Amino acid sequence: MRTAVVIGTGLIGTSAALALAARGIRVHLADHDPSRARTAAARGAGTEEPPEGPVDLAIVAVPPAYVAATLADAMRGGIARGYLDVASVKGGPKRELEAMGLDLSGYIGTHPMSGKERSGPLAATADLFEGRPWVLTPTRDTDTEVLNLALELVALCRAVPVVMDADAHDRAVALVSHTPQLVSSMVAARLADADETAVRLCGQGIRDVTRIAASDPRMWVEILSANPGPVADVLAGVAADLGETVRALRSLQSADEDKRRDGATGVEDVLRRGNAGRARVPGKHGGGPVAYETVAVLLSDQPGELARIFADAGRAGVNIEDVRIEHATGQQAGLIQLMVEPASAPVLAAALRERGWALRQ
């Protein structure tokens, strides 16, 4: 691949353009809003100038509702040797293109499984896709050259290719992406009218659950409008669990011992099923889940403290597998939780104490 055109310079399109431009690909940028294309170009993602002839690959990065029409215009204009989109749903656009009677041998649907709470070209980064799955949904009609161009794009963005059927992909993202967004938003919505005293008690748990609730509602309406059935199916299961859990909690309020026992069993059941589901979430680098030991250290909110503790861990020969920071309410301090291999935990704890760090048991 030597040339590409990116149609749609939001977060995903601009990030892909930045990655390609950084690796020597000449990228042409197009957007219905010229100011967004100018912003992306100013960030080094490519040029606003249209290509003089067909490019190697056209990347359509527009909202799902506009994917088919945008692709159809590009394909009819013959602007590229191969065409792909990066929308978060795959079945609908493919069926729309088929209904238009287009030759789909030059097209492949794709979806990079990466993003941020912020959108737009200013939020884009060249490393957005590094190490992340990038789903490809080829059909029997997909030309081998187009599949290879898509694989080259994934490689240039340093992502990990995953081949799936389009409808299977849509059911999967309904479960692992679209439903979590709605559930996060529903939990966060409880905070909107909550008493200020209650909100001040927010800790890391509520921050974890509501992080993605900061996402752009308009963008998510577009995504969910393109995949409503599979999302509704998953939410129906969640709703059933919620109903059973509410009944179990009400039983725990009963004066009847048998009802309380049944209530406790119901609550424990949903918690244990949650344990089982969480255990299936892939671990580091997409491998199997790993149980890490946590070394908790009190940390002052001063420049250089994080660098110092990581350097001390490095001197102890311990690799930090994951990290979490919990900020103290009303104080310039917090708690950093360093996740390490179980055998490394006592080594790290001893080394940090020796270097004057205050550990919390």
Secondary structure, 3 states (H helix, E strand, C coil): CCEEEEECCCHHHHHHHHHHHHCCCEEEEECCCHHHHHHHHHCCCCECCCCCCCEEEEEECCCHHHHHHHHHHHHHCCCEEEEEECCCCCHHHHHHHHHCCCCHHHEEEEEECCCCCCCCHHHCCCCCCCCCEEEEECCCCCCHHHHHHHHHHHHHCCCEEEECCHHHHHHHHHHHHHHHHHHHHHHHHHHHCCCHHHHCCCCHHHHHHHHHHHCCHHHHHHHHHCCHHHHHHHHHHHHHHHHHHHHHHHHHCCCCHHHHHHHHHHHHHHHHHHHHHHCCCCCHHHCCCCCCEEEEEEEECCCCHHHHHHHHHHHCCCCCCEEEEEECCCCCEEEEEEEECHHHHHHHHHHHHHCCCCEEC
